[in-house]
Amino acid sequence: MNASASETTPTPLQPGGTLMPLVSFQRHRRIALIVMAVAVVLGAGFAWVKGKAVYSATAVLYVAPRFVNILKESKELDIPAYDQFIEHQALTVPRYDILLESLAKLGDKRYVWQRKQESDRRAAERLQAALDVKPVKDSYLITVTLESTTPDHLDELVNIIVDTYLEKSRESDSFFARNVRLASLQERRTQIQDEINARLARRTEIAQELSVTTFSEQIASPYDKLLVESQNALATAQRNRLASEAALALFEDRSSRQGQDAIAAAAFDTIQKDPGLISLKGSLYKRRSDLLQQASGLDPRHPLKIQIDRELKEIDEELSRTADKLTEQVAKSLIDQRRSDVKRDRQIEQELAQQLESFRQKASWFAALYNEALSLNDEIERNRKQLDVIDGRIEFFELESRAPGFVRVETYARPPELPVKGGRKKLFAVVLVLAMILGAATPVGLDMLDQRIRTTGQVAKIIGHRPVAWFVEHHGSPELKRMSADQLRRLAIAVNRERESQGNRLVLLTSVKPEAGVTGLTLDLASELAVLGVRTVVVEADPRKPDPRYRAEPAKPGLADLLAGSGQVPAAVVAAADGLPDRLGMGIAPSRQLFAYPTLRRCLDELKAAYDLVLVDAPPLLLSADTEYLVEVADVTLLLVGAGQVKPGELRRAAGILQKIDPKAVGFVVTRLEVYRGGGYYAKLAEEFALAAAGHENEQEHTSRRLEG
């Protein structure tokens, strides 16, 4: 028994019940049989119309775990993850472009798959959906299967699909975008070859301009030697110019003794070698010798002596005068010669300097062109190496692309001889199985969709407390009757415990919705309490539909009469008889609602004074406002929840009303629980009661036999 309704906290909506297929089938077996019959009838028609034999053709592909090259190993052909790779191949076989090309290769045999007036795209998409490509587990194989109702040329279509896939895989899987790669390589090769041709033409122009036939870093430039020789010649000319300028400066400096002596010495040396002077001196010296010979022995005062002396003097003067004149001429000639030498040396130096500058310019021009030619040589060599690499790559592509790839055909598809499935009998057998499944699933689905409360566990989850008692529909079963009797005794003990411990003597029984068995449970509970020695009276407080079990012969005034002010409470109570407890019926009510609440309360107080317990049979809580008043005046409220009648929302609404009223004590009782052979807690408990009863009977029989013996 719960202490207060304020402790009753509604919880979220719970499922309608546990999944028990056998119980659901027993509950809805008629619907299940109807569904099965309809499914069989419709399935039979479907099998008759659609039942056709299905043929299958299967090809097997082998996917190598490693690519074996013909020419050389290539890292780009390695498979990083084989499982993903084989899955990729399985998804590639039914690719749209492959199937479209395969249909085109069939030619006139396209009727095998493509229907009349069907577009190529639609036929390829339908083939894509029908083609079954699966990797074989724990192997390197992939199966390609196609099923059709027509066996003609089915194997050819599968084999064409496989061959088309192999062609595509050699182009894409072994070398991704092979054609694009080859086109890129060819384009790059053309660019490099054009660069080589342009550089060769430029190198030829340089060779013609420099007049050389080869270019090498080990060969020195011809202008290097000319520059060295020109520099040496210029240095020599500079030295000669300096010497001639120094000699000229010495001869021209006549103011100094050194200059005079130098030019005199040079002139003397030249005069001494002069032939004319030598001839003149020879003749004069001969004349002088003759005169000296004539004057020999003559007196100084001899006229001949004087004449000879005078002639000798003239000879000396002539010699001196000739020598001076010649010396002056030679000195002038020497100075002129030195000047001409200086001019010549300066001219030579200037011309050599110009020549050296010209050689330097030509050397720079030559070196620039020569170095350009050497650079062209290097670039041509590098381009040729690149060209060799590209040529090798192209040859590798052309050779390896014709080699077997990762995938090859393990087994081609063979013409089908017998159907693998289909036919009217097989299809009808499948329909029967589906009908049985549908017939079994329909009751379960109905129960899953039905949100009505069917178990005590659902009530406990919604209200937050376990029910005080629960009662099953026994349908005449002795075991179920024993279960209900046991629950009735437990409920009676709980109500009496409340009376003894808390002094609660007015107990209200109501329900969430009608037909929950409130009246029957109230009368049975009163009878059970009477068996326990508790004087109990039942009051019918439902003016909507008075129960005939509350009537008595001769007729007595009912609760309605007492509320109207006629009769006395003790006289209106019907005494216990025919298995019914003391009771106060409703009588003839003027309306469907109670009235005179103070009088009602006074009547209940009189009954509480006369009896140990007063049980009030009240109308459903959700349908009568009078029940809310009765909950307020009652000491204990028992709310009956009819299984299979009440939905979780309705129970939460009733619990909310009780929580708002806040009665002294409240309890929940679940009634009309169904027990099925499909299992569950109630069925097991019924079996235990049956075993207990059988054991008790056996024990009594054994005792009686022992006493008789």
VOROPA-992628 format. One line per 4 residues: number of its first residue (from 1); for each residue x, y negated, z of C-alpha. Coordinates in steps of 0.02 Angstrom, whole numbers. Example, Ala and Ser with C-alpha at 12.3 -4.5 7.8 and 13.67 -1.06 7.14 Angstrom:
<atoms>
1) 615:225:390 | 684:53:357
</atoms>
This chain:
<atoms>
1) 0:0:0 | 74:-167:-49 | 86:-303:82 | 26:-448:-23
5) -22:-492:-199 | 105:-634:-195 | 240:-502:-205 | 167:-437:-367
9) 277:-512:-502 | 228:-468:-682 | 368:-402:-787 | 392:-409:-977
13) 287:-303:-1093 | 340:-121:-1096 | 315:10:-1232 | 150:98:-1245
17) 217:264:-1184 | 348:398:-1202 | 370:489:-1366 | 283:659:-1350
21) 242:726:-1525 | 142:877:-1465 | 36:770:-1349 | 8:644:-1487
25) -44:783:-1605 | -167:853:-1479 | -240:680:-1452 | -256:640:-1638
29) -260:812:-1716 | -412:772:-1822 | -328:619:-1898 | -167:719:-1922
33) -260:857:-2014 | -349:731:-2124 | -185:646:-2168 | -104:813:-2207
37) -250:864:-2318 | -248:700:-2413 | -59:710:-2433 | -70:889:-2499
41) -206:845:-2623 | -117:691:-2688 | 51:780:-2685 | -19:925:-2785
45) -77:805:-2920 | 91:717:-2916 | 184:882:-2928 | 76:935:-3076
49) 109:771:-3169 | 289:739:-3121 | 352:915:-3095 | 486:935:-3226
53) 647:1036:-3227 | 805:935:-3197 | 970:981:-3280 | 1141:926:-3224
57) 1311:902:-3305 | 1466:873:-3201 | 1643:821:-3248 | 1787:822:-3123
61) 1925:691:-3118 | 2094:710:-3034 | 2166:556:-2950 | 2353:575:-2923
65) 2421:511:-2757 | 2577:446:-2847 | 2612:379:-3021 | 2748:474:-3117
69) 2837:358:-3238 | 2916:407:-3403 | 3048:271:-3415 | 3083:208:-3239
73) 3005:181:-3070 | 2897:28:-3045 | 2844:-37:-2876 | 2687:-116:-2948
77) 2619:58:-2985 | 2624:116:-2803 | 2460:151:-2712 | 2462:62:-2543
81) 2306:151:-2475 | 2251:310:-2564 | 2079:323:-2483 | 2032:147:-2535
85) 2105:179:-2708 | 2003:336:-2738 | 1846:247:-2676 | 1885:106:-2798
89) 1900:231:-2941 | 1734:311:-2893 | 1651:140:-2901 | 1737:98:-3066
93) 1669:248:-3164 | 1488:184:-3167 | 1541:8:-3212 | 1421:-82:-3328
97) 1544:-115:-3470 | 1605:66:-3468 | 1428:135:-3479 | 1379:10:-3614
101) 1530:60:-3719 | 1492:245:-3688 | 1315:225:-3754 | 1385:138:-3907
105) 1503:286:-3937 | 1356:407:-3938 | 1300:333:-4102 | 1147:424:-4170
109) 1136:530:-4013 | 1087:382:-3905 | 911:450:-3898 | 979:575:-3770
113) 972:436:-3641 | 909:275:-3719 | 722:268:-3742 | 631:193:-3889
117) 616:5:-3886 | 733:2:-3736 | 871:-129:-3736 | 1053:-81:-3719
121) 1065:-173:-3554 | 915:-84:-3480 | 980:86:-3538 | 1153:50:-3464
125) 1078:-8:-3299 | 967:146:-3289 | 1116:256:-3327 | 1215:162:-3194
129) 1081:204:-3066 | 1068:387:-3119 | 1254:424:-3127 | 1318:505:-2966
133) 1505:479:-2937 | 1575:546:-2773 | 1750:582:-2707 | 1769:762:-2649
137) 1818:761:-2466 | 1994:822:-2422 | 2046:830:-2604 | 2110:724:-2748
141) 1953:752:-2851 | 1805:644:-2904 | 1646:722:-2972 | 1544:632:-3106
145) 1368:703:-3114 | 1221:654:-3221 | 1048:731:-3205 | 912:727:-3337
149) 756:818:-3386 | 830:846:-3559 | 983:960:-3569 | 1027:914:-3750
153) 1196:826:-3766 | 1198:788:-3580 | 1375:855:-3565 | 1432:748:-3713
157) 1367:590:-3629 | 1459:631:-3467 | 1620:670:-3560 | 1609:509:-3661
161) 1586:412:-3500 | 1739:498:-3425 | 1846:466:-3579 | 1793:284:-3587
165) 1835:264:-3404 | 2008:341:-3432 | 2042:218:-3574 | 1993:73:-3463
169) 2091:139:-3315 | 2251:152:-3419 | 2231:-31:-3463 | 2182:-96:-3293
173) 2235:24:-3155 | 2410:73:-3214 | 2450:-102:-3274 | 2329:-232:-3217
177) 2282:-349:-3362 | 2405:-263:-3479 | 2351:-358:-3635 | 2360:-524:-3544
181) 2532:-480:-3480 | 2594:-429:-3652 | 2525:-588:-3729 | 2611:-691:-3594
185) 2775:-599:-3623 | 2762:-621:-3812 | 2726:-806:-3791 | 2875:-826:-3675
189) 2985:-729:-3796 | 2936:-845:-3938 | 2975:-998:-3831 | 3146:-930:-3784
193) 3186:-883:-3965 | 3139:-1058:-4022 | 3253:-1131:-3890 | 3396:-1019:-3948
197) 3371:-1070:-4130 | 3366:-1255:-4086 | 3526:-1242:-3983 | 3615:-1143:-4118
201) 3570:-1277:-4246 | 3635:-1413:-4130 | 3796:-1318:-4099 | 3822:-1300:-4287
205) 3801:-1488:-4309 | 3931:-1519:-4173 | 4051:-1395:-4253 | 4035:-1482:-4422
209) 4057:-1652:-4342 | 4210:-1599:-4241 | 4279:-1489:-4380 | 4299:-1339:-4265
213) 4241:-1161:-4287 | 4231:-1102:-4108 | 4202:-1172:-3935 | 4291:-1105:-3783
217) 4342:-1174:-3616 | 4517:-1097:-3639 | 4551:-1198:-3798 | 4622:-1374:-3764
221) 4558:-1525:-3856 | 4671:-1580:-4003 | 4655:-1760:-3944 | 4740:-1717:-3780
225) 4909:-1696:-3870 | 4883:-1854:-3972 | 4844:-1951:-3814 | 5004:-1889:-3732
229) 5111:-1931:-3884 | 5028:-2101:-3903 | 5055:-2139:-3720 | 5240:-2090:-3735
233) 5263:-2193:-3893 | 5177:-2342:-3811 | 5292:-2328:-3660 | 5445:-2323:-3776
237) 5382:-2473:-3874 | 5353:-2566:-3712 | 5532:-2530:-3659 | 5600:-2583:-3829
241) 5498:-2743:-3820 | 5563:-2781:-3649 | 5744:-2752:-3710 | 5724:-2861:-3864
245) 5639:-2997:-3763 | 5781:-2990:-3635 | 5912:-3002:-3775 | 5822:-3148:-3857
249) 5805:-3237:-3691 | 5993:-3215:-3662 | 6043:-3285:-3833 | 5920:-3429:-3824
253) 5983:-3484:-3652 | 6135:-3587:-3715 | 6133:-3701:-3566 | 6210:-3566:-3461
257) 6386:-3505:-3477 | 6325:-3328:-3480 | 6215:-3361:-3631 | 6354:-3450:-3725
261) 6477:-3313:-3690 | 6352:-3181:-3743 | 6311:-3261:-3910 | 6494:-3306:-3938
265) 6547:-3129:-3905 | 6411:-3063:-4020 | 6458:-3189:-4153 | 6643:-3155:-4136
269) 6616:-2974:-4153 | 6513:-3002:-4310 | 6637:-3130:-4383 | 6778:-3013:-4357
273) 6692:-2891:-4466 | 6643:-3016:-4598 | 6730:-2972:-4765 | 6734:-3150:-4831
277) 6817:-3216:-4677 | 6939:-3073:-4680 | 6982:-3109:-4863 | 6999:-3295:-4827
281) 7109:-3261:-4680 | 7213:-3143:-4783 | 7245:-3272:-4919 | 7275:-3413:-4795
285) 7388:-3306:-4691 | 7487:-3263:-4846 | 7500:-3446:-4893 | 7549:-3486:-4715
289) 7679:-3349:-4722 | 7749:-3421:-4884 | 7751:-3596:-4812 | 7836:-3538:-4654
293) 7963:-3450:-4760 | 7993:-3609:-4862 | 8006:-3715:-4706 | 8124:-3597:-4628
297) 8286:-3688:-4606 | 8218:-3858:-4652 | 8245:-4010:-4547 | 8089:-4069:-4461
301) 8113:-4232:-4545 | 8130:-4153:-4713 | 7992:-4209:-4828 | 7958:-4032:-4878
305) 7954:-3985:-4696 | 7830:-4122:-4662 | 7724:-4070:-4810 | 7732:-3890:-4760
309) 7683:-3936:-4583 | 7541:-4038:-4649 | 7483:-3897:-4762 | 7499:-3774:-4618
313) 7392:-3889:-4514 | 7263:-3896:-4653 | 7266:-3706:-4663 | 7234:-3695:-4476
317) 7097:-3824:-4486 | 7022:-3731:-4633 | 7024:-3570:-4537 | 6953:-3655:-4383
321) 6821:-3745:-4482 | 6772:-3588:-4576 | 6768:-3487:-4415 | 6660:-3617:-4327
325) 6542:-3629:-4473 | 6530:-3441:-4486 | 6510:-3426:-4297 | 6366:-3550:-4302
329) 6284:-3456:-4445 | 6308:-3288:-4359 | 6240:-3356:-4194 | 6087:-3422:-4283
333) 6069:-3259:-4375 | 6083:-3161:-4214 | 5949:-3267:-4131 | 5836:-3248:-4282
337) 5867:-3063:-4280 | 5825:-3052:-4095 | 5667:-3150:-4127 | 5618:-3037:-4268
341) 5655:-2886:-4157 | 5544:-2956:-4020 | 5405:-2989:-4145 | 5425:-2817:-4219
345) 5424:-2732:-4047 | 5273:-2831:-3995 | 5183:-2783:-4155 | 5228:-2601:-4130
349) 5169:-2606:-3949 | 5005:-2687:-3997 | 4974:-2563:-4136 | 5017:-2417:-4021
353) 4899:-2485:-3888 | 4760:-2498:-4016 | 4799:-2325:-4077 | 4795:-2258:-3898
357) 4627:-2341:-3866 | 4562:-2268:-4027 | 4623:-2096:-3976 | 4543:-2117:-3806
361) 4375:-2160:-3883 | 4388:-2016:-4003 | 4440:-1903:-3859 | 4285:-1956:-3759
365) 4174:-1929:-3910 | 4258:-1762:-3944 | 4248:-1709:-3762 | 4064:-1756:-3748
369) 4018:-1658:-3903 | 4132:-1515:-3857 | 4060:-1504:-3680 | 3886:-1513:-3753
373) 3932:-1369:-3866 | 4000:-1271:-3716 | 3838:-1307:-3620 | 3740:-1248:-3770
377) 3843:-1089:-3769 | 3796:-1058:-3586 | 3612:-1096:-3615 | 3608:-985:-3769
381) 3688:-845:-3668 | 3563:-866:-3526 | 3417:-869:-3649 | 3481:-712:-3732
385) 3489:-625:-3562 | 3309:-680:-3528 | 3261:-618:-3699 | 3341:-449:-3662
389) 3242:-437:-3499 | 3079:-482:-3587 | 3112:-360:-3728 | 3146:-224:-3599
393) 2985:-267:-3507 | 2884:-262:-3668 | 2960:-95:-3716 | 2919:-30:-3540
397) 2738:-84:-3555 | 2720:-9:-3728 | 2799:155:-3675 | 2721:176:-3502
401) 2548:121:-3558 | 2541:274:-3671 | 2591:388:-3528 | 2465:483:-3419
405) 2405:369:-3278 | 2343:396:-3103 | 2183:478:-3164 | 2160:626:-3279
409) 2019:745:-3322 | 2022:900:-3216 | 1868:980:-3295 | 1755:915:-3432
413) 1567:935:-3416 | 1491:1092:-3490 | 1320:1107:-3571 | 1188:1145:-3438
417) 1099:1313:-3454 | 982:1319:-3305 | 893:1179:-3211 | 968:1132:-3043
421) 807:1067:-2967 | 634:1006:-3008 | 484:1103:-3072 | 306:1100:-3010
425) 331:1237:-2879 | 483:1155:-2802 | 404:985:-2806 | 244:1053:-2727
429) 347:1137:-2591 | 429:969:-2557 | 257:889:-2553 | 198:1018:-2424
433) 347:980:-2314 | 319:794:-2330 | 133:818:-2292 | 177:912:-2133
437) 301:779:-2084 | 175:642:-2121 | 39:735:-2025 | 155:752:-1875
441) 217:573:-1887 | 44:493:-1901 | -13:536:-1722 | 155:484:-1654
445) 145:321:-1750 | -31:289:-1687 | 26:316:-1509 | 178:206:-1535
449) 67:69:-1603 | -60:93:-1464 | -7:-24:-1323 | -135:38:-1196
453) -67:97:-1029 | -57:285:-1015 | 65:320:-871 | 95:262:-695
457) 271:213:-743 | 204:80:-859 | 98:8:-720 | 248:6:-603
461) 354:-86:-733 | 221:-217:-765 | 168:-257:-586 | 334:-222:-502
465) 263:-92:-379 | 221:91:-390 | 34:132:-386 | -39:191:-221
469) -120:341:-305 | -159:411:-475 | -297:526:-538 | -302:637:-693
473) -449:693:-798 | -469:875:-744 | -602:930:-873 | -648:1076:-759
477) -469:1138:-737 | -442:1207:-560 | -259:1153:-557 | -302:975:-607
481) -442:971:-480 | -317:1019:-346 | -202:877:-405 | -345:751:-395
485) -398:815:-224 | -220:797:-163 | -210:619:-228 | -379:579:-148
489) -318:641:19 | -158:537:2 | -261:382:-39 | -377:413:109
493) -229:433:225 | -153:270:159 | -316:174:184 | -338:245:360
497) -157:201:398 | -193:21:352 | -345:24:468 | -249:96:614
501) -90:-10:595 | -158:-175:531 | -342:-167:582 | -397:-184:400
505) -574:-115:394 | -649:-194:238 | -580:-111:81 | -628:-175:-92
509) -617:-61:-244 | -622:-145:-413 | -549:-115:-587 | -469:-210:-728
513) -600:-154:-853 | -761:-52:-843 | -768:138:-849 | -617:156:-736
517) -712:269:-614 | -729:143:-472 | -897:208:-408 | -846:391:-413
521) -680:358:-328 | -766:249:-194 | -892:384:-151 | -760:522:-152
525) -643:417:-45 | -781:385:82 | -820:571:90 | -635:611:113
529) -620:482:253 | -772:558:337 | -682:727:332 | -535:641:419
533) -656:583:555 | -670:403:499 | -847:336:498 | -860:254:327
537) -996:167:231 | -997:120:46 | -1074:-43:-14 | -1123:-62:-197
541) -1084:-243:-247 | -1105:-228:-436 | -1270:-306:-492 | -1232:-279:-676
545) -1274:-94:-680 | -1328:-13:-514 | -1276:170:-497 | -1419:295:-462
549) -1313:386:-334 | -1340:241:-215 | -1530:264:-218 | -1629:362:-90
553) -1803:437:-70 | -1905:355:-7 | -1836:192:-75 | -1747:78:44
557) -1702:-105:28 | -1535:-136:-57 | -1399:-268:-43 | -1498:-384:-156
561) -1645:-376:-36 | -1532:-411:112 | -1458:-563:23 | -1634:-622:-15
565) -1676:-613:173 | -1786:-459:179 | -1741:-307:282 | -1607:-264:406
569) -1433:-199:371 | -1444:-39:477 | -1610:7:400 | -1546:-18:223
573) -1400:105:241 | -1436:275:162 | -1376:415:274 | -1251:542:210
577) -1331:687:118 | -1301:803:-30 | -1113:772:-24 | -1133:584:-30
581) -1073:472:114 | -1167:334:202 | -1202:202:72 | -1288:38:39
585) -1353:19:-138 | -1375:-138:-237 | -1559:-121:-258 | -1655:-224:-383
589) -1546:-377:-417 | -1630:-533:-485 | -1477:-573:-593 | -1311:-501:-648
593) -1218:-599:-514 | -1215:-598:-325 | -1288:-740:-225 | -1299:-801:-45
597) -1113:-775:-8 | -1132:-820:178 | -1269:-690:198 | -1160:-566:103
601) -1017:-598:221 | -1131:-578:373 | -1195:-413:306 | -1018:-351:283
605) -973:-404:460 | -1122:-307:528 | -1066:-154:432 | -887:-174:497
609) -958:-179:674 | -1057:-20:644 | -926:81:547 | -739:112:556
613) -716:71:371 | -821:-20:243 | -785:20:59 | -852:-107:-66
617) -888:-47:-244 | -855:-208:-343 | -872:-248:-530 | -716:-263:-642
621) -602:-406:-594 | -587:-477:-770 | -776:-474:-800 | -848:-541:-638
625) -812:-698:-538 | -899:-618:-387 | -753:-498:-374 | -633:-643:-341
629) -740:-694:-191 | -746:-515:-128 | -556:-505:-143 | -543:-657:-31
633) -652:-583:108 | -584:-405:94 | -443:-342:205 | -375:-224:72
637) -400:-231:-117 | -378:-77:-225 | -367:-118:-411 | -405:31:-524
641) -314:38:-691 | -399:154:-816 | -270:246:-921 | -303:231:-1106
645) -415:79:-1076 | -308:-63:-1009 | -174:-152:-1109 | -20:-228:-1027
649) -82:-405:-1057 | -246:-368:-971 | -158:-291:-822 | -42:-441:-808
653) -192:-557:-815 | -280:-461:-675 | -120:-460:-571 | -107:-648:-599
657) -283:-673:-532 | -240:-571:-377 | -79:-669:-356 | -178:-832:-363
661) -305:-769:-233 | -166:-697:-124 | -264:-560:-31 | -205:-486:132
665) -156:-321:54 | -171:-252:-122 | -139:-84:-202 | -151:-14:-378
669) -231:151:-424 | -214:230:-596 | -361:335:-654 | -416:435:-807
673) -240:500:-839 | -234:632:-975 | -134:792:-956 | -79:884:-1113
677) 10:1046:-1143 | 145:950:-1231 | 235:921:-1067 | 268:774:-954
681) 264:746:-768 | 78:783:-745 | 85:946:-842 | 234:1006:-740
685) 148:955:-578 | -7:1051:-632 | 100:1205:-660 | 174:1187:-487
689) -1:1176:-411 | -53:1330:-508 | 100:1426:-447 | 68:1369:-270
693) -115:1425:-281 | -65:1592:-355 | 61:1618:-216 | -67:1574:-84
697) -193:1697:-158 | -62:1833:-164 | -16:1800:17 | -200:1809:70
701) -225:1970:-27 | -69:2044:53 | -130:1992:226 | -303:2067:199
705) -229:2231:140 | -116:2236:290 | -263:2206:407 | -365:2340:320
709) -221:2460:335
</atoms>
